[in-house]
């Protein structure tokens, strides 16, 4: 299996707004795992997480690649 590391910037500036990277931990029977999301502040991150909980779905297919859009 060919594995590559994914590098995420701690801060991204989009349309003049600074978005910070926030870690989100979740627990399963297999252990504790993490995902990351960008938000303007912690309150915004909490709102995004709530929206994810309510609307997220797993896409069909496997991840084919990562493309930077900065």
C-alpha positions as CSV (number, residue, x, y, z in Angstrom):
1,X,0.0,0.0,0.0
2,X,1.4,3.4,-1.0
3,X,0.8,5.9,1.9
4,X,1.4,9.6,1.8
5,X,1.2,12.1,4.6
6,X,-1.3,14.9,4.4
7,X,-0.1,18.2,5.5
8,X,-2.6,20.8,6.8
9,X,-1.9,24.4,7.4
10,X,-2.8,25.5,10.9
11,X,-4.2,28.8,9.5
12,X,-5.7,29.6,6.1
13,X,-6.8,33.0,5.0
14,X,-9.9,33.0,2.8
15,X,-11.5,36.2,1.5
16,X,-9.5,38.1,4.2
17,X,-10.8,35.9,7.0
18,X,-8.4,33.8,9.1
19,X,-9.6,30.2,9.5
20,X,-7.9,28.1,12.1
21,X,-7.6,24.3,12.2
22,X,-9.5,22.6,15.0
23,X,-9.2,19.0,16.0
24,X,-12.3,16.9,16.6
25,X,-12.0,13.6,18.5
26,X,-14.5,10.8,18.4
27,X,-14.7,7.4,20.1
28,X,-15.7,4.1,18.6
29,X,-15.3,0.5,19.7
30,X,-12.0,0.5,17.8
31,X,-10.6,3.4,19.7
32,X,-10.4,7.2,19.7
33,X,-9.9,8.9,16.3
34,X,-9.5,12.5,15.1
35,X,-10.7,14.6,12.2
36,X,-9.9,18.2,11.6
37,X,-11.9,21.2,10.4
38,X,-11.3,24.8,9.7
39,X,-13.3,27.5,11.4
40,X,-13.0,31.2,12.2
41,X,-13.1,30.6,16.0
42,X,-14.0,27.9,18.5
43,X,-17.7,28.8,18.5
44,X,-17.8,28.6,14.7
45,X,-16.0,25.2,14.9
46,X,-18.7,24.0,17.4
47,X,-21.5,25.1,15.0
48,X,-19.8,23.3,12.0
49,X,-19.5,20.2,14.1
50,X,-23.2,20.3,15.0
51,X,-24.0,20.7,11.3
52,X,-21.8,17.8,10.5
53,X,-23.5,15.6,13.1
54,X,-26.9,16.4,11.5
55,X,-26.1,16.2,7.8
56,X,-22.8,14.3,7.1
57,X,-22.9,11.3,4.8
58,X,-20.1,9.1,3.6
59,X,-19.4,9.6,-0.1
60,X,-19.4,6.7,-2.5
61,X,-16.0,5.4,-3.6
62,X,-12.5,5.7,-2.3
63,X,-10.4,8.8,-1.9
64,X,-8.5,9.1,-5.2
65,X,-6.3,12.0,-4.3
66,X,-5.9,15.3,-2.5
67,X,-5.9,18.6,-4.4
68,X,-4.9,21.9,-2.8
69,X,-7.1,24.8,-3.7
70,X,-5.0,27.6,-2.3
